[in-house]
Amino acid sequence: MIAPRPHLSPAAPTGRPERVSVAVYAQDVVLHIGVTHQLRQRPEVELLTEAEADRARTSLLVVDAVDDSVIALLQRMRRNAATRTGLVVGTFDATALQRVVECGVTAVLRRAEADQDRLLHLVLAMANGEGVLPGDLLGTLLTQVGNLQRSTLDQRGLSLSALSAREAAMLRLVSEGLDTAEIARKTSYSERTVKNVLHEITTRLQLRNRAHAVGFALRNGLI
């Protein structure tokens, strides 16, 4: 069973920026020791004990390869919405990429490249809400997302240009919580025009209401 092993770094001296808390999970002791040894030397990082893992801002899962047991663990880890998860993996190919992204993984680092600086960069980037992928995997992910969007839209007889610039702009404002009057002021259109445009979107795309239109547009990369 994969479980974090306790390693707690010394408290940060007064006046230093708050350290980023990390829980490390690994398939075996050797993998765990390798990563924790690297991170323990960095004052920017606080390694948490197993009992403290629930409050971690970030978590690292260190594995040889992605298989069904790793996916199952990532799905369990995803239940803690406050923690961002990164994967340090020995062998990794494009076929596993979509699976781990769907499990909430926001950063991937190949173990052969996991020196101290890259591990620290991974942890700090996750803590700042950033995603990290090797260049070849980023290109693959963008291709997969594009294919998924086109497939979804084709099923509805739509295209990626299904919204005009004006329609997309108004839906973005709806997604930000603005009402008809506020959208009219922002766009310099009349309230009647705003209502007509939003009604046209929902009718043309066969959607129920504005909220449904925003959700559809976000899911399909239209806004």
C-alpha positions in Angstrom: 0.0 0.0 0.0 1.3 3.4 -1.0 1.6 5.7 2.0 3.5 8.8 3.0 6.4 8.3 5.3 7.1 11.0 8.0 9.9 13.5 7.4 9.5 16.9 9.0 11.9 19.7 8.2 12.9 22.3 10.9 10.6 25.2 11.4 11.3 28.2 9.2 13.3 31.1 10.8 11.2 34.2 11.7 11.0 36.6 8.8 11.2 34.1 6.0 8.3 33.5 3.6 5.9 30.8 4.5 7.1 27.4 3.4 5.1 25.2 1.0 3.8 22.1 2.7 4.4 18.8 0.9 3.1 15.3 1.5 5.2 12.7 -0.4 3.7 9.3 -1.4 5.8 6.6 -3.0 5.5 3.0 -4.2 8.5 1.9 -2.2 11.0 3.1 0.4 13.8 3.7 -2.1 11.6 6.1 -4.2 10.3 7.9 -1.1 13.8 8.4 0.4 15.1 9.7 -3.0 12.6 12.5 -3.2 12.4 13.4 0.4 16.2 13.6 0.7 16.2 16.2 -2.1 13.4 18.3 -0.7 14.4 18.1 2.9 17.5 20.3 2.1 15.4 23.2 0.8 14.1 25.8 3.3 11.2 26.7 1.0 9.6 23.4 1.7 8.0 21.8 4.7 7.7 18.0 4.5 4.7 16.7 6.4 4.2 13.6 8.5 1.5 11.1 7.5 -0.7 12.5 10.3 -0.4 16.0 8.8 -0.9 15.1 5.2 -4.5 16.4 5.0 -3.3 20.0 5.4 -0.6 19.8 2.6 -0.8 22.5 0.0 0.9 20.1 -2.4 1.4 16.4 -2.7 3.9 14.3 -4.8 3.2 10.8 -5.9 6.4 9.0 -6.9 6.0 5.8 -9.0 7.7 3.7 -11.6 4.8 3.8 -14.1 1.1 4.7 -14.3 -1.1 1.6 -13.9 -4.6 1.0 -12.6 -3.5 1.0 -8.9 -1.8 4.4 -9.4 -5.0 5.8 -11.0 -7.1 4.5 -8.1 -4.8 6.3 -5.6 -4.8 9.5 -7.6 -8.6 9.4 -7.6 -8.6 9.0 -3.8 -6.1 11.8 -3.4 -8.3 14.1 -5.5 -10.9 14.1 -2.8 -8.8 16.7 -0.9 -9.6 19.7 -3.0 -7.2 21.9 -1.1 -4.1 19.9 -2.2 -2.6 20.1 -5.6 -1.0 16.9 -6.8 2.1 16.3 -8.9 3.4 13.0 -10.3 7.1 12.0 -10.4 7.3 9.0 -12.7 9.9 6.6 -14.1 8.3 5.8 -17.5 5.5 7.8 -18.9 3.9 8.1 -22.3 1.1 10.0 -24.0 -1.5 7.2 -23.4 -1.3 7.8 -19.6 -1.4 11.6 -19.8 -5.2 12.1 -20.2 -5.9 9.6 -17.4 -3.7 11.4 -14.8 -5.0 14.8 -15.8 -8.5 13.6 -15.3 -7.4 12.5 -11.8 -6.4 16.1 -10.9 -2.7 15.9 -11.5 -1.4 19.4 -12.3 2.3 18.6 -12.8 4.4 15.8 -14.1 8.2 15.3 -13.9 10.1 12.3 -15.2 12.2 10.7 -12.5 15.3 10.8 -14.6 15.0 14.6 -14.5 14.0 14.9 -10.8 17.0 16.7 -9.4 16.6 19.0 -6.4 16.0 22.2 -8.4 13.4 20.6 -10.7 11.5 19.1 -7.7 11.5 22.4 -5.9 10.3 24.1 -9.1 7.5 21.6 -9.4 6.3 22.1 -5.8 6.4 25.9 -5.9 4.6 26.0 -9.3 1.8 23.8 -8.0 1.5 25.9 -4.9 1.1 29.0 -7.1 -1.7 27.3 -9.1 0.5 26.6 -12.1 0.7 23.4 -14.2 4.0 21.8 -15.2 4.5 19.3 -18.0 7.5 18.3 -20.1 7.4 20.0 -23.5 6.6 16.9 -25.4 3.7 16.0 -23.1 2.3 19.6 -23.2 2.0 19.4 -27.0 0.3 16.0 -26.7 -2.2 17.3 -24.1 -3.1 20.3 -26.3 -3.7 18.0 -29.2 -5.9 15.7 -27.1 -7.9 18.6 -25.8 -8.4 20.0 -29.3 -9.5 16.6 -30.6 -11.9 16.2 -27.7 -13.4 19.6 -28.3 -13.9 19.0 -32.0 -15.4 15.6 -31.3 -17.9 17.1 -28.8 -18.9 19.9 -31.1 -19.1 17.7 -34.2 -21.7 15.6 -32.4 -23.8 18.7 -32.0 -23.2 19.9 -35.6 -21.1 22.9 -34.3 -17.6 24.2 -34.8 -15.1 26.0 -32.7 -16.4 29.2 -34.2 -19.9 28.5 -33.0 -19.9 31.8 -31.1 -19.2 35.2 -32.5 -16.8 37.5 -30.7 -19.7 39.5 -29.4 -21.5 36.4 -28.1 -18.4 35.0 -26.5 -17.7 38.4 -24.8 -21.3 38.5 -23.3 -21.1 34.9 -22.1 -17.8 35.6 -20.4 -19.5 38.5 -18.5 -22.4 36.2 -17.6 -19.8 33.7 -16.2 -18.5 36.5 -14.0 -21.9 37.0 -12.5 -23.0 40.1 -14.3 -26.7 40.7 -15.0 -28.3 42.1 -18.1 -28.0 45.8 -17.1 -24.3 45.4 -16.1 -23.5 43.6 -19.3 -25.1 46.4 -21.3 -23.0 49.0 -19.5 -19.8 47.0 -20.0 -20.4 46.4 -23.7 -22.2 49.6 -24.6 -25.1 47.7 -26.0 -28.8 48.2 -25.0 -30.3 45.8 -22.5 -32.6 44.6 -25.2 -29.7 43.8 -27.5 -28.0 41.8 -24.6 -31.2 39.8 -24.0 -31.5 39.1 -27.7 -27.9 38.0 -28.1 -28.1 35.7 -25.1 -31.5 34.3 -26.2 -30.0 33.6 -29.7 -27.1 31.6 -28.2 -29.4 29.4 -26.1 -31.8 28.9 -28.9 -29.2 28.1 -31.6 -27.2 25.7 -29.4 -30.3 24.1 -27.9 -29.5 25.1 -24.4 -31.9 25.7 -21.5 -30.7 29.0 -20.1 -27.8 31.3 -19.6 -26.1 29.1 -17.0 -26.4 26.1 -19.3 -24.9 28.2 -22.1 -21.9 29.3 -19.9 -21.3 25.8 -18.8 -21.4 24.5 -22.4 -19.1 27.2 -23.7 -16.5 26.6 -20.9 -16.5 22.8 -21.4 -16.0 23.2 -25.1 -13.4 25.9 -25.0 -15.6 28.5 -26.6 -14.9 31.2 -24.0 
